[in-house]
Amino acid sequence: MSKQELSSAKARNESAKRNRRIKAAVQWVLAIIVVLIIVFPIYWMLVSSVKSQEEILLAVPTLWPREFHFENYINVLNRGNFAKYYWNTAVMTAGILISQVVTGIFAAYGFSKGKFRGQNVCFIIVLGALMIPLQVTFIPLYIMMANWGLSDTFLGLILPEAVSPYYIFMLRQTFMAIDDSYVEAARMDGLGRVGIITKILAPMCKSTLFTVTLVTFTNGWNSYFWPKIIARGEKRRVLTIGLAQLQNTFAGNETMNNHEIMAGAVLAVVPVIILFFIFQKYMLTGYSKAAMK
Amino acid sequence: MKEKRMNPRKVSAVKDFICVVPVLIFLAIFTYYPIAELFRISFTDWNLLKDTWQYVGFKNWQWLFNGSGTRYLWNSLRVTVLYSIGELTVTIVGGMIFALIFNRMNKAFSAMRAIVFMPKYVAMSSAAVVFLWILNTDTGILNYLLSLVGISAVDWLGDRNTALISVLMLTGWRCIGYGMMVYLSAMMGISADYYEAASLDGASSFQKFVSITLPMLSPTTLFLFVTTFISSMKVFQSVDILTQGGPYRSTEVFVYNIYRYAMVDFRMDRAATVAIFFFVLLLLVTVATMKISNGRITYDS
């Protein structure tokens, strides 16, 4: 290579390097701006939740609270009856979670490793249910539940969500990917269906199982539509509904108590956000995994 | 003799079937039966406030397509379509742009990606009350910030021209990170060979994006389109908390329309009729989008 060629290659290399550096800088700047915008509502919720009533009504909002009023949280727990909503939400979520996991795992096994007549038809029935959302069926469901005396009860909150076609579908796909020889070998060793599920399939699909279960938990905890229909009274009100109703519960001007409403909002999201930070790896892929399959 | 030998296999099949029976029973009672009920109710004059009801034939259908309900049906259809377009744009275009911005593999960027994705996990009701507060006309911080640059206060939720935009702001905040993550994980699946080959041919970054990244992401885009479109048609919660369908029904999406007939007016007959219409619409959209997505996909060989 001649000297000239070498130097021109060097120059090209240098300009490419410069380009790359500019690109990185632009990415950094844009990313930081985006993050600031996205994080702002969460930040605003947190700081507003510890401000005094006086401070939230200032004409010029303060970015950092002058004094910290943690008693807002106590007030909202007592006045807004939030402790009870917490309990109701926790029981409802646990109920939905347990029933979806148990029914889902067994059904997924039946559809992937089982063999029986009409298997395909049965699976189509499950898939078809994906196209019938609660937003369509809630009227007859509400009447049915009311007739059974299940309005304002945990059972009423849980039953329509007790089976998830989505969960079954996801698990079935995962179980299908596991070679039948594992199941056959376990059967030779005398394992029954429960044994095969708990000792072979579940451990082998741990991460998917965990991810979809986390999504199920979040969906249950954050559910709004059905609880609003079936738990119209105070007795079994859940957090999401209670929060939306705080606006009305506090007498007077709607903006007067925003510091306490924000405290309620923080209380409602804390469990899921904690989970999000602990299991970030799973939760980040949770939805996209659902997407790819 | 022969039957006895067949038995173990039969027993096994029955046991396999038993695994799926609970699910089938549940879906029959809580998903399929209500659909049948819905049709029945649509032929009655069932008002929850009255003690009796009777079958009235196609009266409700007439009310819906050629009566006092028609106006509100088209209105909610229009609002829902506008909302869907908004959510689709944010998820697909916004998600793609965000994916390009955040497509850098180091610790800082992975932390920032997590933050951008986090709103998806913030309960909609918490997010909605925060946005109510941010968008408040008199004391909200958005109007304060706008006043700093000389824009006078906007009645975000009370003005029929901005109410739907406000709802979409909340939706966008929650969905854009999801679009980003889906695109990013798909981008990672694109083989680096394509880009190297293009570089050798002297392609610019923009050319590479248009001729490699975009086509390779088309299955992802279609996936996002189909799922987001269908889920956006079912929007309810953000509207319920932010605007209750108002002002002047300018944010009354389909589900809110049904909800209002059923749980505010207690007209189960009318609510059921609109619900069936909505159900058929959902089915049509699902089938249509599935049809489109077949055959228009580029696969990485």
Boltz contact constraints between the chains, C-beta under 6 A:
constraints:
  - contact:
      token1: [A, 27]
      token2: [B, 101]
      max_distance: 6.0
  - contact:
      token1: [A, 27]
      token2: [B, 104]
      max_distance: 6.0
  - contact:
      token1: [A, 30]
      token2: [B, 101]
      max_distance: 6.0
  - contact:
      token1: [A, 31]
      token2: [B, 101]
      max_distance: 6.0
  - contact:
      token1: [A, 31]
      token2: [B, 102]
      max_distance: 6.0
  - contact:
      token1: [A, 31]
      token2: [B, 112]
      max_distance: 6.0
  - contact:
      token1: [A, 35]
      token2: [B, 112]
      max_distance: 6.0
  - contact:
      token1: [A, 35]
      token2: [B, 115]
      max_distance: 6.0
  - contact:
      token1: [A, 38]
      token2: [B, 116]
      max_distance: 6.0
  - contact:
      token1: [A, 39]
      token2: [B, 115]
      max_distance: 6.0
  - contact:
      token1: [A, 41]
      token2: [B, 130]
      max_distance: 6.0
  - contact:
      token1: [A, 45]
      token2: [B, 130]
      max_distance: 6.0
  - contact:
      token1: [A, 57]
      token2: [B, 139]
      max_distance: 6.0
  - contact:
      token1: [A, 61]
      token2: [B, 141]
      max_distance: 6.0
  - contact:
      token1: [A, 61]
      token2: [B, 144]
      max_distance: 6.0
  - contact:
      token1: [A, 103]
      token2: [B, 22]
      max_distance: 6.0
  - contact:
      token1: [A, 103]
      token2: [B, 23]
      max_distance: 6.0
  - contact:
      token1: [A, 106]
      token2: [B, 19]
      max_distance: 6.0
  - contact:
      token1: [A, 107]
      token2: [B, 20]
      max_distance: 6.0
  - contact:
      token1: [A, 107]
      token2: [B, 23]
      max_distance: 6.0
  - contact:
      token1: [A, 109]
      token2: [B, 19]
      max_distance: 6.0
  - contact:
      token1: [A, 110]
      token2: [B, 16]
      max_distance: 6.0
  - contact:
      token1: [A, 110]
      token2: [B, 19]
      max_distance: 6.0
  - contact:
      token1: [A, 110]
      token2: [B, 20]
      max_distance: 6.0
  - contact:
      token1: [A, 114]
      token2: [B, 16]
      max_distance: 6.0
  - contact:
      token1: [A, 114]
      token2: [B, 19]
      max_distance: 6.0
  - contact:
      token1: [A, 115]
      token2: [B, 16]
      max_distance: 6.0
  - contact:
      token1: [A, 116]
      token2: [B, 13]
      max_distance: 6.0
  - contact:
      token1: [A, 116]
      token2: [B, 16]
      max_distance: 6.0
  - contact:
      token1: [A, 116]
      token2: [B, 17]
      max_distance: 6.0
  - contact:
      token1: [A, 122]
      token2: [B, 20]
      max_distance: 6.0
  - contact:
      token1: [A, 129]
      token2: [B, 27]
      max_distance: 6.0
  - contact:
      token1: [A, 129]
      token2: [B, 31]
      max_distance: 6.0
  - contact:
      token1: [A, 131]
      token2: [B, 286]
      max_distance: 6.0
  - contact:
      token1: [A, 132]
      token2: [B, 31]
      max_distance: 6.0
  - contact:
      token1: [A, 133]
      token2: [B, 234]
      max_distance: 6.0
  - contact:
      token1: [A, 135]
      token2: [B, 234]
      max_distance: 6.0
  - contact:
      token1: [A, 135]
      token2: [B, 255]
      max_distance: 6.0
  - contact:
      token1: [A, 136]
      token2: [B, 275]
      max_distance: 6.0
  - contact:
      token1: [A, 136]
      token2: [B, 279]
      max_distance: 6.0
  - contact:
      token1: [A, 137]
      token2: [B, 34]
      max_distance: 6.0
  - contact:
      token1: [A, 139]
      token2: [B, 262]
      max_distance: 6.0
  - contact:
      token1: [A, 139]
      token2: [B, 268]
      max_distance: 6.0
  - contact:
      token1: [A, 139]
      token2: [B, 271]
      max_distance: 6.0
  - contact:
      token1: [A, 139]
      token2: [B, 272]
      max_distance: 6.0
  - contact:
      token1: [A, 140]
      token2: [B, 34]
      max_distance: 6.0
  - contact:
      token1: [A, 140]
      token2: [B, 37]
      max_distance: 6.0
  - contact:
      token1: [A, 140]
      token2: [B, 38]
      max_distance: 6.0
  - contact:
      token1: [A, 141]
      token2: [B, 34]
      max_distance: 6.0
  - contact:
      token1: [A, 160]
      token2: [B, 30]
      max_distance: 6.0
  - contact:
      token1: [A, 163]
      token2: [B, 23]
      max_distance: 6.0
  - contact:
      token1: [A, 163]
      token2: [B, 26]
      max_distance: 6.0
  - contact:
      token1: [A, 218]
      token2: [B, 121]
      max_distance: 6.0
  - contact:
      token1: [A, 222]
      token2: [B, 123]
      max_distance: 6.0
  - contact:
      token1: [A, 224]
      token2: [B, 237]
      max_distance: 6.0
  - contact:
      token1: [A, 225]
      token2: [B, 236]
      max_distance: 6.0
  - contact:
      token1: [A, 240]
      token2: [B, 123]
      max_distance: 6.0
  - contact:
      token1: [A, 240]
      token2: [B, 125]
      max_distance: 6.0
  - contact:
      token1: [A, 243]
      token2: [B, 125]
      max_distance: 6.0
  - contact:
      token1: [A, 243]
      token2: [B, 129]
      max_distance: 6.0
  - contact:
      token1: [A, 244]
      token2: [B, 125]
      max_distance: 6.0
  - contact:
      token1: [A, 244]
      token2: [B, 241]
      max_distance: 6.0
  - contact:
      token1: [A, 255]
      token2: [B, 136]
      max_distance: 6.0
  - contact:
      token1: [A, 255]
      token2: [B, 139]
      max_distance: 6.0
  - contact:
      token1: [A, 258]
      token2: [B, 133]
      max_distance: 6.0
  - contact:
      token1: [A, 261]
      token2: [B, 129]
      max_distance: 6.0
  - contact:
      token1: [A, 265]
      token2: [B, 126]
      max_distance: 6.0
  - contact:
      token1: [A, 265]
      token2: [B, 129]
      max_distance: 6.0
  - contact:
      token1: [A, 265]
      token2: [B, 130]
      max_distance: 6.0
  - contact:
      token1: [A, 268]
      token2: [B, 123]
      max_distance: 6.0
  - contact:
      token1: [A, 268]
      token2: [B, 126]
      max_distance: 6.0
  - contact:
      token1: [A, 269]
      token2: [B, 122]
      max_distance: 6.0
  - contact:
      token1: [A, 269]
      token2: [B, 123]
      max_distance: 6.0
  - contact:
      token1: [A, 269]
      token2: [B, 126]
      max_distance: 6.0
  - contact:
      token1: [A, 272]
      token2: [B, 121]
      max_distance: 6.0
  - contact:
      token1: [A, 276]
      token2: [B, 121]
      max_distance: 6.0
  - contact:
      token1: [A, 280]
      token2: [B, 114]
      max_distance: 6.0
  - contact:
      token1: [A, 287]
      token2: [B, 178]
      max_distance: 6.0
  - contact:
      token1: [A, 288]
      token2: [B, 181]
      max_distance: 6.0
  - contact:
      token1: [A, 288]
      token2: [B, 182]
      max_distance: 6.0
  - contact:
      token1: [A, 288]
      token2: [B, 185]
      max_distance: 6.0
  - contact:
      token1: [A, 291]
      token2: [B, 182]
      max_distance: 6.0
  - contact:
      token1: [A, 291]
      token2: [B, 223]
      max_distance: 6.0
